Amino acid sequence: MNYINHMTDKKNILTMGLVVVAVLVIIESIILVDKITNTGTGSQLSLIDKSVTPKAEVVNPDLTMSLRSDKGEVGLGEPVKITVNLTDKSTHKIDGIEVYVKYDLSAFDIIDMEYSDRLPKPDVAINSTKKGLVLVNYLISTPADGFVLDANELKLLSFMAVPKKAGDFNFEINTDQQSSESVSIVAEHALNGSVPKSLPLASNPLTIRVIAK
């Protein structure tokens, strides 16, 4: 009986430890997001791999991270659904994805975030209401030889944006590897312990018109 109680206590301590670590990771991510967007300098926040490096610039990259909406024009207080998809003209294998969506926080409230049903649960999923930045990170450990992308759209993220003022407003994904701002990346599968590289990535801005009905 003492042995069982001892093992139960050890299990409880281990569980508490894992919870504390998870909370600390999330808190650190929030602090880093705010720090990067505050200063506009510093290293890229990357929970995928700190050693991810950009490839040479490609004019027409195979990968596109696109923004779409179910409405192009909405009234004040009328929610619009924004979806982030990823497509590949080739068939790359990947180990992780970081998504950063910038928006005008004075113009929208972000609610009801949903994630991919084909990828693992995000390691980090944050809406920074201080900086107008939606961040989602996926670390992909299975399959061991990398997740295969193809021409079929892979949903990465969706959320509802509730407009607070009238005007034309952009949602944007930054893919410029030379930028000092938070950059969205797709990490190529690393072979035989090699350093993973960030695949060339295209994106499109999305403009939502809000009218005072």
N, C-alpha and C positions, 0 to 999 in steps of 0.2 A: 504493500500500500504506500509506504514511504517513497519507493522508487517511482510509482505512478505519479504521486504528487510532485515529486522532484521534476519529472519529465514534463508535467503539465505547466509547472512554473517556468521552466526553460522555454517552452513553446510560447507562453504568454509574453515573456520578455522579448523573444525574437520578433514576434508579431508587432509589438509596440515599437521596437527599433526600426522595422521596415516602414511603419507608418510615419515615424519621425523623419526618416530619410526622405520619403516621398514629399512630405510637406516642405522640407528644406529646399529640395530641388525646385519646386514650384515657386517658392518665395524668391530664391536666387534668380530664377528666370524673369520674374516680374521686375526685380531690381535692375537686372541687366538690360531689359528692354527699355526701361525708363532712362537708364544711363546713356545708352546708345542714342536714343532719340533726343535726349536733352542736349548732348554735346555735338552730335553729328560726327563724332570721331570715335576711334577705338576699334577693337577687333570685332569681327562679325560674330554675333551670338550664334553658336552652332552646337546643338545637342546631338547632331548627327555624328560629326567627327571634327575635332579641332584642326585636323591636318588637311581638310578638304581644300583643294587649290583649283583655280580656274584654268580651263583650257584656252588656247588661242581663240580670238574672236571669230565667230562664224556668221556669215551674212544671213544665211537661211537655216537656222538650227532645226534639227529634227523634232525637238520637244517644244510644245507650246503649252503654257499655263494660261488658261483663258478665264475671263470673267463674263458671266451671263446673268441676265435678270429676267423675271417673268413679266415685267412691265417696263416700258421706257419712260412713261410719264405717270406721275401719281399726285394725289392731293395731300395736303398737310395731314399728318397722322395716319396716312394710308400705308400699311407695310408693303415693302417690295422684297421679294426673295432674291438674294444674290448667291450664285453658285460658282465655285472655283473648280475647274476641270483640268486634267492633264492628258495630252495626247502625244503620240510618238509616231512619226512617219517611218521609223525603223523599228527595231525590237531590242531596245537596250535593257540590260539588267541593272537594277538599282538596289542600294542599301538604305536609303533614307531620303526624306523630303522635308524641306522647310518652306512654309508658306507665310508670307507677310503681306497683308492687304491694308493699304493706307486709305483712310477716309476722313471726311471733314466732321470732326466730333461736335462742332457747333451746329451741324445740319442734321445729324442722324443719331438715333439710339440704336445699338445693336443688341438683338435678342435671339433666342432659340437657335444657338449654334448646333449644327449637326455634322457628323464626320463620315469618312469613307467606310463602307461596309465590306470593302475588299482588302483593306489594310489593317494592321494591328491598331489597337486603341492608341490615340495620340499620347506621346510622352508628356507633351505640354500643349495646352489649349487655353489661350488667354485673349481677352478683349481688354486692351489698355484704354480705359476711359479718360486717362490723362493725356495720352499722346495720339489718339485716333489711329490705333494700330491693332489689327487682328493677327494673332500669331498661332500657328499650329505646326507642331513638329512630329514627324513619324520616324521612328527607328525600326528598321525592318531586319529581323534576325532569321525569319523563316519565310520561304525556303532558304537553306544555307547558301545556295548558289545564286541568290538574288531574286528579287521580284521582277517579272518580265513585263515591260510596257509594250503596248502595241497601238494600232490606230483607233481602237475603241476608246471612247472617253472614260477616264478614270476620275470619278468624283473625289475631290480632296476635302471639300468643305462647303457648307452652305449656312446661311444665316438670314434672318429677317432684319431689314433696315427700316426704321420708323422715322420719317422725315419730320423735322421740327421747324423748318423755315423754307420759304420759296426760293427758287433759283435753279441753276444748272450745277451739278456737283459730280466730281469724279471719284471713282474707286480705282485704285491703281496697285499693280504688282511690280515692284522694282526688281529687275533681273540684271542690272548693270554691275558686274563683278568689281569694277573700279570705284563704285560709289561708296561714300562713307556712311550711307544710310543702311538700314536693315535690308538685306538682299535675300530674295527667295532663291533657293537652290535645290537641285536634284542630284544626289550623290551617286555616282556610278559604282557598280559592284566592284569591290577590290579583289583582285585575283592574287592568290598565293602570298597574302600578307603585304601586298603593295599598297602605296598611299592612294586612297580614294580621290577621285577628281570630280569637280562639279561640271556636269554636262551643260553645254550651251543651251540656252533657254530663251524662247521668245514669249512675249505677253502682250496683252491689249488693255488699254484703259476702258473703263465703262462709265458712261455719263448717264445720270438719272436726272430728269427734269421734274422739279416739284412745283406745282402750281397752287395758288391760293383759291380753292374752289368756294 
